[in-house]
Structures are given as C-alpha cells and as structure tokens.
C-alpha cells in the first residue's frame, strides 16, 4: 500500500497549487490518494479502516456539521467503489448508532501535489500531531 497527496475535484480550468488551494480559491480540496492491491484488501475493508480511525462515536455540534474544512470524504472512481464505500459507512453508522459526517463523492479531477508535500509528516515528525500512525 502507498499514498500520494494531491488536489481533487476543483475547477478544470485551474492547475492547483498549495497556496491557492489552501485559500479556497480553486475549488480543489487536499486529498490523500491510496494505492492498494485489491487481492490484499478490499475497497470496503479500506473504507472501514478509514472510517473507524475517525472515531465513529463522536457526536458533532451543529456548528461543526456546517463547517466544510477538514471534514472527511471518500472519493470513488467507479460504481463498484461507490457501493463498497457506502456499505462500509452504513455498517459503521448502524454499529455505533451515529451519523458520520464523511461524504462519499465521485472523483472528477485529480492532480498530484507538489513534491514537498509528499510524505510530509515523515520528513517533519515534530508536526505530526494529526498524522495517522
């Protein structure tokens, strides 16, 4: 399994760069692309792992539910992946009796982020407070 940081689902007329994405001027969002072998782990299992890491017991305030920044999202590339992601989310919501804020949407456009943003926490461990370990 490997990851790559990038920008997704913004304006097709813009090639995104970190500063502009961070200012909300491009429509793009920062994302983590995951490369994996479906013979080793399924889309559904991967989504389960991701959703469980987000603390499915957490209840969000009304204000938090309105904020878009840093809300989790699963982007899919085909109908099969969409179905698998939705099933994983539904199962966790049923298990914990809690609505998850994670949205599931199609990936429409993707750009790899600048090299300096790849594996950032590995190169800057002092800043890794929010990194998944």
C-alpha positions in Angstrom: 0.0 0.0 0.0 1.2 3.5 -0.8 -0.2 7.0 -0.6 0.1 10.2 -2.5 -1.1 13.7 -1.5 -3.0 15.6 -4.1 -5.8 18.0 -5.0 -9.2 16.9 -6.2 -12.5 18.0 -7.8 -11.7 21.6 -8.5 -12.1 23.8 -11.5 -10.9 22.1 -14.6 -9.6 25.4 -15.9 -7.1 25.6 -13.0 -3.9 23.7 -12.3 -3.9 23.8 -8.5 -1.0 24.9 -6.3 -0.9 24.5 -2.5 -1.2 28.2 -1.6 -4.3 28.8 -3.8 -5.9 25.5 -2.7 -5.4 26.5 1.0 -7.0 29.9 0.4 -10.1 28.2 -1.1 -9.6 29.9 -4.5 -9.6 26.9 -6.7 -12.5 24.7 -5.7 -9.9 21.9 -5.1 -9.5 20.1 -1.8 -6.4 18.4 -0.4 -6.7 14.6 -0.6 -4.8 11.5 0.2 -4.8 9.0 -2.7 -4.3 5.4 -1.6 -2.7 2.8 -3.9 -3.5 -0.8 -2.8 -3.8 -4.3 -4.1 -7.4 -5.4 -4.1 -6.2 -9.0 -3.8 -4.8 -8.0 -0.3 -7.6 -5.6 0.9 -11.0 -4.7 -0.5 -12.3 -1.2 -1.0 -14.9 -1.9 1.7 -12.2 -3.0 4.2 -10.1 0.0 3.4 -13.1 2.3 3.9 -13.9 0.6 7.2 -10.4 1.2 8.4 -10.5 4.9 7.4 -14.0 5.5 9.0 -13.0 3.7 12.2 -9.9 5.9 12.5 -12.2 9.0 12.5 -13.9 8.0 15.8 -17.4 6.9 14.8 -18.6 7.6 18.4 -18.1 11.3 18.1 -21.2 13.4 18.0 -20.7 16.7 16.2 -22.2 20.1 17.2 -24.5 21.9 14.7 -21.7 24.4 14.0 -19.2 21.6 13.3 -21.6 20.0 10.9 -21.8 23.2 8.9 -18.1 23.6 8.6 -16.6 22.2 5.5 -12.9 22.5 6.3 -11.3 19.2 7.4 -14.4 17.1 7.1 -13.6 13.7 5.8 -14.6 12.5 2.3 -14.2 9.3 0.3 -13.8 9.9 -3.4 -14.6 6.9 -5.7 -13.7 6.2 -9.3 -16.4 3.8 -10.3 -19.9 2.5 -9.3 -18.4 -0.6 -7.5 -16.1 1.5 -5.3 -19.1 3.8 -4.5 -21.2 0.9 -3.4 -18.4 -0.6 -1.3 -17.8 2.8 0.4 -21.5 3.4 1.1 -21.9 -0.1 2.6 -18.9 0.4 4.9 -20.3 3.8 6.1 -23.8 2.3 6.6 -22.4 -0.6 8.6 -20.4 1.7 10.9 -23.3 4.0 11.4 -25.5 1.1 12.3 -23.0 -0.4 14.7 -22.4 2.9 16.5 -25.9 4.4 16.1 -24.3 7.6 14.9 -24.4 9.6 11.7 -21.0 10.1 10.2 -20.2 13.4 8.5 -17.9 11.6 6.0 -19.3 12.2 2.5 -18.9 9.8 -0.5 -18.5 11.5 -3.8 -17.1 10.8 -7.3 -13.6 11.8 -8.2 -13.8 14.1 -11.2 -10.3 15.5 -11.5 -7.0 14.9 -9.6 -3.6 16.5 -9.6 -0.6 15.2 -7.6 0.5 17.8 -5.0 4.0 19.3 -5.1 6.8 17.0 -4.1 7.5 19.0 -0.9 4.0 17.9 0.4 4.6 14.2 -0.3 5.2 12.2 2.9 5.3 15.5 4.8 5.0 14.0 8.3 7.8 11.6 7.7 10.1 14.5 6.9 8.7 16.7 9.7 7.9 14.4 12.6 7.6 17.4 15.0 4.5 18.5 13.1 2.9 15.0 13.0 0.3 15.6 15.8 -2.6 14.9 13.4 -0.9 12.1 11.4 -2.4 8.7 11.3 0.1 6.2 12.8 
